[in-house]
Amino acid sequence: MLTVWSDAGEMLRTRDTGQEGIFSIATFVKSDRIATAGHFGVSVWDGQLATCIRLEPNHKKVWHLALSPDESLLAGGTVSGDIYIWDLRELRLKATLVGHRGWVNAVCFSPDGLTLASAGNDLRMWDVRTWQQMAQVRSDTTPPIEPISYVEFAPDGLGLLFCGPNHGHGTIRVWSARNR
């Protein structure tokens, strides 16, 4: 079920998504749309929840979504370790990034939209222009970083903040993204 609430806490709209669970959402600022990832794939909804476009491949295990700053790309990290990149202007799969071992728990775009960070049992950065991997922090570093459950670029794009359940109580790590 997908429900839209007002700032005052009033339920505005609700829609049965046909998905047993929604794992992640991405909200569009420039247009009135919402992207959802759940058991039955990735969908893009209009803000009124009247129309829905299912993105292909309709991967059943997309765990986390991220929207590029210009809202033209949607990244989805999967439980199989792949990352799907959809072109939202053409509504087609643009790239599939591979390399993670295990789940991709989090994805995010840099503020300038030129880099995608992905995290799971390791942390990777990808060049959005070529979709080539630019950097990796492996899980065998000391101290170990796995698993990472959240990743976010600093507002200036020069740092990458990440955390996970095994990083100690309340620990957030920062990785320099200067060399990207």
ROKE-92804 format. One record per residue (C-alpha): residue in one letter; chain; x negated, y, z negated. Coordinates in pm, 1 decimal, always signed. Each point is the difference from the previous one (the first is absolute). Layout:
N
[a A [X Y Z]]
...
# end
This chain:
180
[m A [+0.0 +0.0 +0.0]]
[l A [-130.8 +346.6 +91.9]]
[t A [+144.2 +296.1 -189.3]]
[v A [-62.1 +372.2 +47.4]]
[w A [+42.8 +222.6 -306.4]]
[s A [+26.5 +378.2 -28.5]]
[d A [-234.3 +206.3 -216.4]]
[a A [+287.4 +22.4 -250.0]]
[g A [+16.7 -379.3 -30.8]]
[e A [+311.7 -51.1 +212.0]]
[m A [+15.4 -298.5 +233.1]]
[l A [+30.7 +139.5 +352.5]]
[r A [-17.4 -310.2 +218.8]]
[t A [-54.8 -369.4 -30.6]]
[r A [-63.1 -266.7 +260.8]]
[d A [-46.4 -375.6 -10.0]]
[t A [-339.1 -45.2 +167.5]]
[g A [+35.2 -371.8 +54.1]]
[q A [-324.2 -39.1 -193.7]]
[e A [-19.6 -196.0 -323.6]]
[g A [-261.2 +235.8 -134.6]]
[i A [-165.0 +322.9 +106.9]]
[f A [-368.7 +6.5 -91.3]]
[s A [-95.9 +341.1 +134.9]]
[i A [+146.1 +316.7 +148.3]]
[a A [-149.1 +289.4 +191.7]]
[t A [+194.6 +324.8 +18.6]]
[f A [-30.8 +240.9 +289.1]]
[v A [-36.9 +367.8 -84.1]]
[k A [+30.6 +142.5 +352.5]]
[s A [+301.7 -206.5 +99.7]]
[d A [+287.9 -150.2 -189.3]]
[r A [-119.2 -362.5 +4.5]]
[i A [-102.9 -276.8 -241.9]]
[a A [-212.1 -307.0 +75.1]]
[t A [+47.8 -315.2 -207.5]]
[a A [-195.3 -325.4 -32.0]]
[g A [+159.2 -306.9 -147.9]]
[h A [+45.6 -374.0 +30.9]]
[f A [+141.4 +36.6 +349.9]]
[g A [-244.4 +243.4 +157.2]]
[v A [-47.6 +370.3 +52.4]]
[s A [+280.2 +238.7 +91.4]]
[v A [+33.3 +371.4 +67.8]]
[w A [+327.8 +156.9 -109.7]]
[d A [+147.6 +339.8 +71.2]]
[g A [+62.9 +208.3 -312.0]]
[q A [+372.5 -68.0 +11.4]]
[l A [-72.0 -376.5 +0.8]]
[a A [+223.7 -30.1 +306.2]]
[t A [-255.3 -142.0 +242.1]]
[c A [-289.2 -237.4 -45.4]]
[i A [-285.3 -95.6 +229.3]]
[r A [-187.6 -320.2 -83.1]]
[l A [-365.0 +15.1 +95.5]]
[e A [-165.2 -292.4 +180.2]]
[p A [-167.6 -221.0 -86.0]]
[n A [+257.9 -33.7 -271.7]]
[h A [-251.1 -134.1 -250.0]]
[k A [+177.8 -139.1 -302.9]]
[k A [-273.4 +75.1 -250.8]]
[v A [-94.1 +367.1 +30.6]]
[w A [-87.4 +106.0 -352.2]]
[h A [-85.2 +369.8 +25.3]]
[l A [+71.7 +283.7 +245.1]]
[a A [-176.9 +329.7 +70.4]]
[l A [+96.3 +278.5 +236.8]]
[s A [-261.4 +209.2 +180.5]]
[p A [+3.2 +373.8 -80.9]]
[d A [+145.0 +87.4 +342.1]]
[e A [+258.5 -279.8 -40.5]]
[s A [-95.4 -162.8 +330.4]]
[l A [-146.7 -319.9 -149.4]]
[l A [+121.9 -247.8 -259.0]]
[a A [-245.5 -243.1 -161.0]]
[g A [+115.3 -319.0 -169.4]]
[g A [-221.5 -221.4 -215.4]]
[t A [+98.5 -367.0 -4.0]]
[v A [-35.5 -296.3 -234.3]]
[s A [-200.7 -179.0 +271.5]]
[g A [-270.2 +269.6 -6.4]]
[d A [+88.0 +168.6 +328.4]]
[i A [+96.2 +363.3 +40.1]]
[y A [+255.6 +93.7 +263.6]]
[i A [-5.3 +347.6 +151.7]]
[w A [+317.2 +113.6 +173.8]]
[d A [+25.6 +296.6 +235.7]]
[l A [+324.3 +163.4 -113.0]]
[r A [+35.0 +217.0 +311.1]]
[e A [+5.0 -305.4 +227.3]]
[l A [+137.3 -240.8 -264.1]]
[r A [-259.7 -264.2 +79.5]]
[l A [-286.8 -179.7 -168.9]]
[k A [-316.5 +199.0 +68.9]]
[a A [-266.4 -205.8 -181.7]]
[t A [-52.4 -294.9 -232.0]]
[l A [-294.7 +35.8 -236.9]]
[v A [-153.2 -318.2 -139.1]]
[g A [-269.7 -72.6 -253.5]]
[h A [+151.0 -2.5 -346.3]]
[r A [-2.8 -329.4 -187.9]]
[g A [+340.8 -25.6 -159.9]]
[w A [+269.5 +257.1 -57.2]]
[v A [-30.3 +362.7 +104.8]]
[n A [+155.4 +162.1 -305.7]]
[a A [-31.4 +362.7 +107.2]]
[v A [-62.0 +216.0 +306.0]]
[c A [-30.4 +376.8 +36.8]]
[f A [-101.2 +256.7 +259.9]]
[s A [-249.3 +276.3 -68.5]]
[p A [+144.6 +354.0 -14.1]]
[d A [-141.5 +75.7 +347.9]]
[g A [+146.3 -324.9 +137.3]]
[l A [-334.5 -119.5 +138.7]]
[t A [-63.5 -282.0 -249.0]]
[l A [+210.6 -283.4 -137.4]]
[a A [-96.4 -158.9 -332.0]]
[s A [+116.0 -350.9 -86.8]]
[a A [-39.0 -189.6 -322.4]]
[g A [+46.2 -348.5 -137.8]]
[n A [-287.6 -218.3 -112.5]]
[d A [-225.7 +261.1 +156.7]]
[l A [+22.1 +360.1 +118.7]]
[r A [-35.6 +90.9 +368.2]]
[m A [+9.1 +316.0 +206.1]]
[w A [+104.0 +2.6 +366.7]]
[d A [-51.0 +258.8 +275.4]]
[v A [+348.3 +89.6 +125.4]]
[r A [-132.6 +103.4 +343.8]]
[t A [-160.6 -339.8 +73.4]]
[w A [+150.2 -227.5 -270.4]]
[q A [-351.6 -119.2 -80.7]]
[q A [-103.5 -63.1 -360.2]]
[m A [-219.9 +283.5 -127.7]]
[a A [-84.6 -117.3 -351.0]]
[q A [+66.6 -272.6 -253.1]]
[v A [-43.3 -39.9 -374.3]]
[r A [-12.3 -374.3 -49.7]]
[s A [+147.2 -187.1 -291.3]]
[d A [-340.2 -139.0 -98.5]]
[t A [-129.7 +339.3 -118.0]]
[t A [-102.4 +52.1 -361.4]]
[p A [+220.5 +67.6 -179.3]]
[p A [+256.2 -182.2 +217.1]]
[i A [+283.0 +206.0 +149.0]]
[e A [+261.6 -264.1 +69.0]]
[p A [+289.3 +11.8 +27.4]]
[i A [+87.8 +354.4 +100.2]]
[s A [+368.4 +80.9 -31.3]]
[y A [+2.4 +370.0 +94.4]]
[v A [-212.6 +227.9 +217.4]]
[e A [+34.3 +371.4 +76.3]]
[f A [-220.3 +261.0 +165.3]]
[a A [-84.4 +311.2 -197.0]]
[p A [+174.1 +308.4 +145.6]]
[d A [-328.9 +116.8 +159.2]]
[g A [-52.7 -344.9 +156.1]]
[l A [-348.4 -31.8 -150.2]]
[g A [+84.0 -250.2 -271.7]]
[l A [+198.8 -319.9 -10.3]]
[l A [+168.4 -85.2 -328.1]]
[f A [+92.4 -359.7 -74.8]]
[c A [+110.6 -213.7 -289.6]]
[g A [+115.9 -348.3 -83.8]]
[p A [+107.8 -213.9 -291.7]]
[n A [-350.3 -133.2 -72.5]]
[h A [-174.7 +336.8 -3.4]]
[g A [+39.1 +45.0 -372.8]]
[h A [+275.8 +179.5 -179.8]]
[g A [+78.9 +321.4 +184.5]]
[t A [-311.3 -7.4 +219.9]]
[i A [+1.6 +177.0 +334.6]]
[r A [-304.6 -22.8 +224.6]]
[v A [-109.6 +257.6 +255.4]]
[w A [-189.5 -92.1 +314.3]]
[s A [-165.5 +272.3 +208.5]]
[a A [+146.0 +18.5 +348.1]]
[r A [-251.4 +262.6 +116.6]]
[n A [-172.3 -234.8 +242.8]]
[r A [+311.7 -101.7 +186.2]]
# end
